[in-house]
């Protein structure tokens, strides 16, 4: 489990990278948050790896949807 938590922490630290577009930042942030949350829920349920993967996918989708909504608000 420590391995997965380390990977989630690494993903969160990369989210602060400069030079990324707003879409890239939101996608990466969503993925990192989803992966971390999924790893925790997966650890409680008994399968940390699966939780991490499912959470990362859901987080990525959520980040991209949020980006789309924010871009459409400006219209």
C-alpha positions as a LaTeX table, in Angstrom:
\begin{tabular}{lrrr}
\hline
Residue & $x$ (\AA) & $y$ (\AA) & $z$ (\AA) \\
\hline
Unk1 & 0.00 & 0.00 & 0.00 \\
Unk2 & 2.88 & 2.37 & 0.74 \\
Unk3 & 3.93 & 2.05 & $-2.90$ \\
Unk4 & 0.56 & 3.27 & $-4.13$ \\
Unk5 & 0.39 & 6.12 & $-1.64$ \\
Unk6 & 3.87 & 7.20 & $-2.76$ \\
Unk7 & 2.73 & 7.17 & $-6.40$ \\
Unk8 & $-0.34$ & 9.23 & $-5.50$ \\
Unk9 & 1.82 & 11.74 & $-3.61$ \\
Unk10 & 4.19 & 11.92 & $-6.57$ \\
Unk11 & 1.29 & 12.61 & $-8.92$ \\
Unk12 & 0.05 & 15.40 & $-6.66$ \\
Unk13 & 3.51 & 16.98 & $-6.54$ \\
Unk14 & 3.74 & 16.95 & $-10.33$ \\
Unk15 & 0.43 & 18.81 & $-10.51$ \\
Unk16 & 2.27 & 22.02 & $-9.66$ \\
Unk17 & 4.27 & 21.96 & $-12.90$ \\
Unk18 & 4.47 & 25.32 & $-14.62$ \\
Unk19 & 4.14 & 25.76 & $-18.35$ \\
Unk20 & 1.09 & 23.53 & $-18.59$ \\
Unk21 & $-2.15$ & 24.66 & $-20.18$ \\
Unk22 & $-5.21$ & 25.06 & $-18.00$ \\
Unk23 & $-6.69$ & 21.89 & $-19.49$ \\
Unk24 & $-3.54$ & 19.91 & $-18.71$ \\
Unk25 & $-3.44$ & 21.24 & $-15.15$ \\
Unk26 & $-7.07$ & 20.34 & $-14.52$ \\
Unk27 & $-6.69$ & 16.88 & $-16.06$ \\
Unk28 & $-3.57$ & 16.14 & $-14.01$ \\
Unk29 & $-5.07$ & 17.50 & $-10.81$ \\
Unk30 & $-8.23$ & 15.46 & $-11.29$ \\
Unk31 & $-6.22$ & 12.33 & $-12.00$ \\
Unk32 & $-4.03$ & 12.81 & $-8.93$ \\
Unk33 & $-6.96$ & 13.50 & $-6.62$ \\
Unk34 & $-8.90$ & 10.56 & $-8.04$ \\
Unk35 & $-5.92$ & 8.21 & $-7.75$ \\
Unk36 & $-5.31$ & 9.17 & $-4.14$ \\
Unk37 & $-8.94$ & 8.83 & $-3.19$ \\
Unk38 & $-9.28$ & 5.58 & $-5.11$ \\
Unk39 & $-6.20$ & 4.13 & $-3.41$ \\
Unk40 & $-7.61$ & 4.90 & 0.02 \\
Unk41 & $-11.04$ & 3.49 & $-0.80$ \\
Unk42 & $-9.42$ & 0.49 & $-2.49$ \\
Unk43 & $-7.25$ & $-0.17$ & 0.55 \\
Unk44 & $-10.32$ & $-0.17$ & 2.77 \\
Unk45 & $-12.14$ & $-2.48$ & 0.34 \\
Unk46 & $-9.14$ & $-4.79$ & $-0.04$ \\
Unk47 & $-7.76$ & $-3.94$ & $-3.50$ \\
Unk48 & $-5.61$ & $-0.82$ & $-3.48$ \\
Unk49 & $-4.36$ & $-1.16$ & $-7.06$ \\
Unk50 & $-7.81$ & $-1.47$ & $-8.58$ \\
Unk51 & $-9.06$ & 1.45 & $-6.51$ \\
Unk52 & $-6.15$ & 3.58 & $-7.66$ \\
Unk53 & $-6.75$ & 2.81 & $-11.33$ \\
Unk54 & $-10.51$ & 3.34 & $-11.16$ \\
Unk55 & $-10.05$ & 6.52 & $-9.13$ \\
Unk56 & $-7.47$ & 7.89 & $-11.56$ \\
Unk57 & $-9.79$ & 7.27 & $-14.51$ \\
Unk58 & $-12.72$ & 8.88 & $-12.75$ \\
Unk59 & $-10.55$ & 11.81 & $-11.68$ \\
Unk60 & $-9.28$ & 12.35 & $-15.20$ \\
Unk61 & $-12.82$ & 12.37 & $-16.56$ \\
Unk62 & $-13.91$ & 14.74 & $-13.80$ \\
Unk63 & $-11.00$ & 17.10 & $-14.46$ \\
Unk64 & $-11.75$ & 17.24 & $-18.17$ \\
Unk65 & $-15.47$ & 17.78 & $-17.58$ \\
Unk66 & $-14.69$ & 20.57 & $-15.12$ \\
Unk67 & $-12.36$ & 22.15 & $-17.68$ \\
Unk68 & $-15.08$ & 22.00 & $-20.34$ \\
Unk69 & $-17.62$ & 23.62 & $-18.03$ \\
Unk70 & $-15.21$ & 26.41 & $-17.07$ \\
Unk71 & $-14.39$ & 27.12 & $-20.72$ \\
Unk72 & $-18.09$ & 27.28 & $-21.63$ \\
Unk73 & $-18.82$ & 29.74 & $-18.79$ \\
Unk74 & $-16.77$ & 32.37 & $-20.58$ \\
Unk75 & $-19.00$ & 32.33 & $-23.66$ \\
\hline
\end{tabular}
